[in-house]
Amino acid sequence: MKTSDFDYHLPVERIAQHPVEPRHASRLMVLDRRTGGIEHSTFFEIGRYLRPGDLLVLNQTRVIPARIFAKKIPSGGKVEILLLRRIEDTLWEALVGGKGLRAGKQLEVEPGLEASVEGELEGSRRTIRFSQPVEPALERIGNMPLPPYIHEPLRDRERYQTVYARVSGSAAAPTAGLHFTPQLMDRLQAAGIRFATLTLHVGLDTFAPVNEEDPAEHKIHTEWCELTPEAAGEINAARERGGRVIAVGTTSVRTLETAARAAQPGKAAAPFTGPTNLFILPGFKFRIVDGMITNFHLPRSTLLMLVSAFAGRETILNAYQAAVDLEYRFFSFGDAMLLLDRTDDR
């Protein structure tokens, strides 16, 4: 297995620069992971492919407006700070843009809020110590950290949040969930489809390509996640009643399959809180996830490898080629896929 096995050609015009309106009007490719069969629909019609008793598992993380600007003290030079992960109340790991940002450099974010570079990490990563907790100021001074391939400004920052986002902490949205609307969720619930939530705070490393020739040598990013006892109970109950567990997004997949490793015999999931560095490559044995809702991912990415592990590399690449040919929209603001066994009557 080589990283180049997960490459494909994507015309730049297929990269979605803005979300569709309404959210549930995006296109939906339904892929049978056993046969490779493909159907085309819209996301609002996803209930046609689900059954009463199925459980959709949503990532309720909320993106923080993590891109802020500061000035060097005393020169006044401009610095861009992208917050990645809170380490302590006032200490963050961040990406910084600007010259001379060595340990000890003093910065002013706004009057009354200063910061200093406390440590130098790999590349442009730094640890930044703020003079007070920065979160209360972010809604006022922060900007939404859109992925690097999106070049158009976002008119409404809530369009880069899911409608069920509750727990702040992500540097990027769990984009498979962006297609849901309250109207669609009510419609699914009325049809007997159930929902459970978990939390995984998404880091920007999720967009990083795999540069190693052998993907197994790639150091996967670590992200904090939580599956509560209540959510684990809902998953186990769904399995016991014969329902399918369908992960909404690769972040939900990583959390669920991390939690599965601690499950007791006869149970699918166990509660889990903590970091996960689970790297899902072809050959991985899925213990919980029966189906997956996801977007179309970047070439040579860990996310493309994950969906290939679930449905087969050739099946996925064939589906991606069909999506290119039929002018589907790709990446964060793009269209969706539903991966499941259409013939599974379990």
QUIWOMO-V807201 format. One record per residue. N is the residue number from 1. RES is the residue in one letter. SS is DSSP state (hx for helix, st for strand, lp for the rest). Layout:
BEGIN
N/RES/SS
N/RES/SS
END
This chain:
BEGIN
1/M/lp
2/K/lp
3/T/hx
4/S/hx
5/D/hx
6/F/hx
7/D/lp
8/Y/lp
9/H/lp
10/L/lp
11/P/lp
12/V/hx
13/E/hx
14/R/hx
15/I/st
16/A/lp
17/Q/lp
18/H/lp
19/P/lp
20/V/lp
21/E/lp
22/P/lp
23/R/hx
24/H/hx
25/A/hx
26/S/lp
27/R/st
28/L/st
29/M/st
30/V/st
31/L/st
32/D/st
33/R/lp
34/R/lp
35/T/lp
36/G/lp
37/G/lp
38/I/st
39/E/st
40/H/st
41/S/st
42/T/st
43/F/hx
44/F/hx
45/E/hx
46/I/hx
47/G/hx
48/R/hx
49/Y/hx
50/L/lp
51/R/lp
52/P/lp
53/G/lp
54/D/lp
55/L/st
56/L/st
57/V/st
58/L/st
59/N/st
60/Q/lp
61/T/st
62/R/st
63/V/st
64/I/lp
65/P/lp
66/A/lp
67/R/st
68/I/st
69/F/st
70/A/st
71/K/st
72/K/st
73/I/lp
74/P/lp
75/S/lp
76/G/lp
77/G/lp
78/K/st
79/V/st
80/E/st
81/I/st
82/L/st
83/L/st
84/L/st
85/R/st
86/R/st
87/I/lp
88/E/lp
89/D/lp
90/T/lp
91/L/st
92/W/st
93/E/st
94/A/st
95/L/st
96/V/st
97/G/st
98/G/lp
99/K/lp
100/G/lp
101/L/lp
102/R/lp
103/A/lp
104/G/lp
105/K/lp
106/Q/st
107/L/st
108/E/st
109/V/st
110/E/st
111/P/lp
112/G/lp
113/L/st
114/E/st
115/A/st
116/S/st
117/V/st
118/E/st
119/G/st
120/E/st
121/L/lp
122/E/lp
123/G/lp
124/S/lp
125/R/st
126/R/st
127/T/st
128/I/st
129/R/st
130/F/st
131/S/lp
132/Q/lp
133/P/lp
134/V/lp
135/E/hx
136/P/hx
137/A/hx
138/L/hx
139/E/hx
140/R/hx
141/I/hx
142/G/lp
143/N/st
144/M/lp
145/P/lp
146/L/lp
147/P/lp
148/P/lp
149/Y/lp
150/I/lp
151/H/lp
152/E/lp
153/P/lp
154/L/lp
155/R/lp
156/D/lp
157/R/hx
158/E/hx
159/R/hx
160/Y/hx
161/Q/lp
162/T/lp
163/V/lp
164/Y/lp
165/A/lp
166/R/lp
167/V/st
168/S/st
169/G/st
170/S/st
171/A/lp
172/A/lp
173/A/lp
174/P/lp
175/T/hx
176/A/hx
177/G/hx
178/L/hx
179/H/hx
180/F/lp
181/T/lp
182/P/hx
183/Q/hx
184/L/hx
185/M/hx
186/D/hx
187/R/hx
188/L/hx
189/Q/hx
190/A/hx
191/A/lp
192/G/lp
193/I/lp
194/R/st
195/F/st
196/A/st
197/T/st
198/L/st
199/T/st
200/L/st
201/H/lp
202/V/lp
203/G/lp
204/L/hx
205/D/hx
206/T/hx
207/F/hx
208/A/lp
209/P/st
210/V/lp
211/N/lp
212/E/lp
213/E/lp
214/D/lp
215/P/hx
216/A/hx
217/E/hx
218/H/lp
219/K/lp
220/I/lp
221/H/lp
222/T/lp
223/E/st
224/W/st
225/C/st
226/E/st
227/L/st
228/T/lp
229/P/hx
230/E/hx
231/A/hx
232/A/hx
233/G/hx
234/E/hx
235/I/hx
236/N/hx
237/A/hx
238/A/hx
239/R/hx
240/E/hx
241/R/lp
242/G/lp
243/G/lp
244/R/lp
245/V/st
246/I/st
247/A/st
248/V/st
249/G/lp
250/T/hx
251/T/hx
252/S/hx
253/V/hx
254/R/hx
255/T/hx
256/L/hx
257/E/hx
258/T/hx
259/A/hx
260/A/hx
261/R/lp
262/A/lp
263/A/lp
264/Q/lp
265/P/lp
266/G/lp
267/K/lp
268/A/lp
269/A/lp
270/A/lp
271/P/lp
272/F/st
273/T/st
274/G/st
275/P/st
276/T/st
277/N/lp
278/L/lp
279/F/lp
280/I/lp
281/L/lp
282/P/lp
283/G/lp
284/F/lp
285/K/lp
286/F/lp
287/R/lp
288/I/lp
289/V/lp
290/D/lp
291/G/st
292/M/st
293/I/st
294/T/st
295/N/st
296/F/lp
297/H/lp
298/L/lp
299/P/lp
300/R/lp
301/S/st
302/T/hx
303/L/hx
304/L/hx
305/M/hx
306/L/hx
307/V/hx
308/S/hx
309/A/hx
310/F/hx
311/A/hx
312/G/lp
313/R/hx
314/E/hx
315/T/hx
316/I/hx
317/L/hx
318/N/hx
319/A/hx
320/Y/hx
321/Q/hx
322/A/hx
323/A/hx
324/V/hx
325/D/hx
326/L/lp
327/E/lp
328/Y/lp
329/R/lp
330/F/st
331/F/lp
332/S/lp
333/F/lp
334/G/lp
335/D/lp
336/A/st
337/M/st
338/L/st
339/L/st
340/L/st
341/D/lp
342/R/lp
343/T/lp
344/D/lp
345/D/lp
346/R/lp
END
